[in-house]
């Protein structure tokens, strides 16, 4: 798979892959603007990690 060179496409891909929140109770992925979890309705959400880990 080749890297994305177009900055507009790169921004769109980053938004869809990394701009999410994760529920600390059940681990479900939620939209960035979510106030509570879609699965367990818990309010303890965190941002998804955005750095590459090796």
C-alpha positions as CSV (number, residue, x, y, z in Angstrom):
1,X,0.0,0.0,0.0
2,X,1.5,3.4,-1.0
3,X,1.3,6.4,1.2
4,X,-1.2,9.1,0.4
5,X,0.5,12.2,-1.2
6,X,-2.5,14.5,-1.6
7,X,-2.9,16.6,1.5
8,X,-6.7,16.8,1.1
9,X,-7.1,13.1,0.9
10,X,-4.7,12.7,3.8
11,X,-6.8,15.0,6.0
12,X,-10.0,13.1,5.1
13,X,-8.4,9.7,5.8
14,X,-7.0,11.0,9.2
15,X,-10.5,12.3,10.2
16,X,-12.2,9.0,9.4
17,X,-9.5,6.8,11.0
18,X,-8.3,8.7,14.0
19,X,-10.9,11.4,15.0
20,X,-13.0,9.2,17.3
21,X,-13.7,8.7,21.0
22,X,-13.4,5.4,22.8
23,X,-15.6,4.3,25.7
24,X,-13.6,3.4,28.8
25,X,-16.2,1.0,30.0
26,X,-16.9,-1.2,27.0
27,X,-14.3,0.0,24.4
28,X,-16.7,1.0,21.7
29,X,-15.8,3.6,19.1
30,X,-18.0,6.7,19.1
31,X,-18.1,9.9,17.0
32,X,-15.9,12.8,18.2
33,X,-18.8,14.9,19.4
34,X,-20.5,12.1,21.3
35,X,-21.5,12.9,24.9
36,X,-22.2,9.3,25.9
37,X,-21.4,5.8,24.5
38,X,-23.6,4.4,21.8
39,X,-23.4,0.9,23.2
40,X,-23.4,1.1,27.0
41,X,-24.5,4.7,27.4
42,X,-21.6,5.4,29.8
43,X,-20.3,9.0,29.9
44,X,-16.6,8.2,30.4
45,X,-15.1,8.7,26.9
46,X,-11.5,9.4,25.9
47,X,-10.0,10.4,22.6
48,X,-8.5,7.7,20.4
49,X,-4.7,7.6,20.5
50,X,-3.3,9.4,17.4
51,X,0.4,8.4,17.5
52,X,1.9,5.4,15.8
53,X,3.2,2.9,18.3
54,X,5.9,0.4,17.4
